[in-house]
Amino acid sequence: MSKAFHKDIRIGTLAGKGTGTADYIKSLLPLGFESFQINFWESLQGVDLPTLADELKPVLEGSGAVISSISPFGNPLGDKPEDETLRQAWEQCIDHAHLFGTDLVTGFAGRVRGASIPDSMERYKEVFAPLAKRAADKGVRLAFENCSMGGNWLTGDWNIAHSPAAWELMFDALPEENIGLEWEPCHQMLLGIEPLSQLKKWLPKVFHVHGKDATLHQDIISTYGYSSAREVGDHRTPGFGDTNWTDVISILRKGGFTGSIDIEGWHDPVYKDELEMTGQVHALNYLKQCRGGDYVEI
């Protein structure tokens, strides 16, 4: 065991600021973040990836921090012009991931808008079979976030990869080893799923973890259930929600996971606006404690 091994699971945050990403990461490094996920929405937002990689090299040099993943979010299965732009962004992220020192590209799996999850599977295979092959040829893994984006089994606009039943269909359709999950407990809790037992079962397919939790409103759930118009819980920054992240990290480590937990901020209903970074730094320090605190050598 070594101090480096103690950080086999890094604690970081999302850093999707377009052409300002390098400056944003530079401003966050003194706070102690160890990794950064560079996220985009529906396009690369005017970013030239080789240029951004060159800008980040002097920023990250000597810090010990890394880029955990590059993440073009949106609906890659759709038929709108922005969906085609997004598919091109997936290709570019796959092609240039190595410039950032990462082998991981993540995002939504997409969905045929208005269709059921089973009825989206052919389109999923059509889009992601060549992307998975492109990625495998370059030593890159693909991971899908488990967010429903307001969809369910029968209909939705954004993402089929939000429930275990969908994962079974997806991994059966494309059993490639370089396709997995970008997992977090929050989305599963809001569906009524106990996250820790799920993590144990699906750990071999978990390539990346988002640091986002939930607080469930048991009074609303017990009175109205999960499918009423009332919100059954709040998205929370880790340290403020219901999940014991010591258990999460213990499960990850016991299962051999090495990678990052990147805090997905900008969702907490309390630690937001001028308190956003207060909440994120609390989550950073909390997760480091859940990892075991400072490394002690004997």
N, C-alpha and C positions, 0 to 999 in steps of 0.2 A: 504494500500500500504506500502511496506517496501523496504529497499535497496535490499534484496534478490529478491523481485518480479521484481525490475528494471532489473535484469539479468535473467528474465524468458526466454529471448532469448540471449543465449551466443554467443560470437564472438570468433571463434577459427581458426584452420588451419589443414591441412592434415599432418600426421606424419607417413608415411610408409617407415621406414628405416630398415626393417627386424629385425635381431637380435640386431641392434643398436638403435631400436626405443626408449627405455627408456632413453638412453643418449641424444638422439636428443631432446626429450621432455624436459628433464632437462635443456638443453641449451636454449630452447625457453621460458620457464616460466618467466624469468626476463623481457621479452619483453611485457608481459601483456596479452598473449593469455589465454582464459578462457575455451577452450575445444579443444579436439584433435580427429580427425578421423584417426584410424589406418587402412591404406589401403595396400592391397597386389595385386600382379599381377599373375594370373593363378595358384598360389599355395600359401602356407603359407611361402614360401621362407626360409625353414629351421627353422621357429619359432615354438617353443612349447608354445602354448597359456597359459597354467597354469604357466609356468615359466615366461613368459613376464608379466602376471598379477601380479605375486609376485614381479618382478623387479620394476613395476610401483608404487606399493603401497607407498614405502618411498619417491619416487620422487614427487608424487601428494599430499602427506599428508601435510595438513596445507596451501596448495596453493589456495584452492577453485576451482581449475580447475578440469575438468572431462573428461572422455573418452566418446565422443558422440556416437560413432558407430565403428563397425569393418566391413571391406569392402573388400571382395575377388572379384576383377575385372577379367574379361575375358569372355569367351563364354560358359556358363553352358549348352547350348542346343546342343553343337557340339558333334562330334563323334571321335575326336582325343584323343590320350592318355592324353594330357594336359587338355582337357575338363573334363575328368573323374577325374583327380587330382583336378580340380577346384570345381567340384561338392562335392568332399570329403571335400574341404576347407569350402564350404558353411555349410556343416553339422557340422564341428568342430567349426566354428564361432557361429552357433546357439547354440550349446551345451555349449560353454564356455563364451558367452556374459555376463552372470551374474557375472563372475569373474572380469570383468572390470567395473561393475556398470552401464552397458548400457543394453537396451532392443532392440537395433537396429542393424540389419545387412543389409548392402547395397551393390549394385553392378549393373552390367548390367543384363538385363533379358535374354540376349543371343539371338541366331538366328540360324535357319537352314541355313547353309552357301549357298548363292546363291539363296535362296528361297524368295518369297514375305512374307510380314508380315502375311496375312491370312494363307498362307501355312506353317507358323511356329507355328501356334497356338496349334495344337495337341501336338507337342513336348513340347511347353511351359507348357501345362497342365500336361503332363506326368512327367516333371521334378519338377515343382513347386507346384503341389498339395501335394505331400508328404513332401516337404520342408516346405510349409506353415503350414501343420498339425504338423510337428515336432516343428516348431517355436511356434505355438499357445500353444502347450502343455507345453512349457517352458516360456510363457509370453513374447515372442520375436516377434518383428515386422520386416517385410522385406520391403525394399524400393529400387526401380529401378531408376538409373540415366537416365536423359532424353537426352543423347548424341547419335547422329546418327552414330558416328564413320565412317563416309563416306557412310553410307547406305541410302537407300530411301525406298519407299513403295514396290517396286518391287524386290529389291535385296540388299544384304549386308552380312557382315561377323560377326557382333558382337552383335547388340542390336536392338530389336524390339520396345523398350519402349521410342521412341523419339518424338512421335507426339500424339496429342489428339485423333485422329482417332484410333491409335493403343491402347491407354489407354482404350478406350471404349471397344474394343475387349477383351483386357486382363482382365479388371475388370468384364466383363460379363462372361468370361470363368471361372474365379476364383474370385467370389465375397466375398472372405474372408476379414474380417475387418482388419486383420493384414498384408495385402498387400497394399503398397502405393508407393509414388514417392520420389525420391531424386531430387529435382527441382533446377534449376538455370535459370536466364533469358537468358544467353548467347546463349545456343543451340537453343532456340526458336526464338530469334532475327535473327539468321543466317538462319532460315527457312522462315523468313518474317512474323513471328507471333508477335503480340504486347503482351509483357509478363505480364503486370499488370492486364489486364482484364482476362487473362488466369489464373493467380494466384488466383484471386477472385473466379473463377468458380471451380477450382480444389483443393482449399485449404483443404477441409476435407481429401483429399488423400495425402497431402504433409506432410511427416514425418521428412524430413531433407532437409536443404538448403545448396547448395554449393555457396560459395562466389566467383562467377566468372561472369564477365560482358562482353560486346562486344561494339566495336565501329564499326558502319556500314559505309560503303563507299557509300554514296548516289549517288556520281557521277558514280560509276561503276554500281550500281543497276539500275539507271535511263537509262543508255546507253545499258547495256548488260543483265539486269535481274538477277534472282537468280540462273539460271541453266546453265550459261556459265562456261567456264574453269577459269574465273577470280574469285579471292577471294572477297566475298561481304562484309567482315568485319574481324576484328581482335578480338581474345579473349583478354580480358583485366582484370586486377586486379581491384576490386571495388575501386571507387574513380577516375579511369582514363577512364571509359567507358561512355556509353550513358544513363545508368539507374539511376534514382533517388532512392537510396536505403532507403531514408526516407519514400518514398511511399511503398516500399516493406515491410519494418518493420512495418509500420502502418497497412497494409493489414494483415500481419501475426498476429499482436496483436489483431486487431479487430475480427479476426476469431478464436481466442483462441489458436493459435499455441504457444507451449512452446517447446524449443529445441535449436538447434545450427545452426548458419550460420558458416560453416567452409570454410575458404579461400582456394580455389584450385589454388595454385600458379603454377609456372613453365610453364606458357602459354603466359605471356605478352611479346610482341615483343620489348618493350622498357625497362621495369624494369625486366631485366633478368640477368643471370650470376652474376657478382659482385654486381649488383643492385637488385637481387632477394629479399633479406630480407628487403631492403629499401622499395621496393614496397609493400611487405606483411605487414610491420608494418604501412605504410601509410594507407593501406586498413583496418587494425585493428582499428586504431584511427578514421578513417573516419566512419566506421560502428558503432563504439561506439557513435560518435556524431549523426549519423542518428538514433540511439536508444534513443537519448535524452540527451547525455552528462552525466556528473556526477549526481548521485541521489541527490536531494535536499529535505530535510525534514523540514516540518513546524509544 
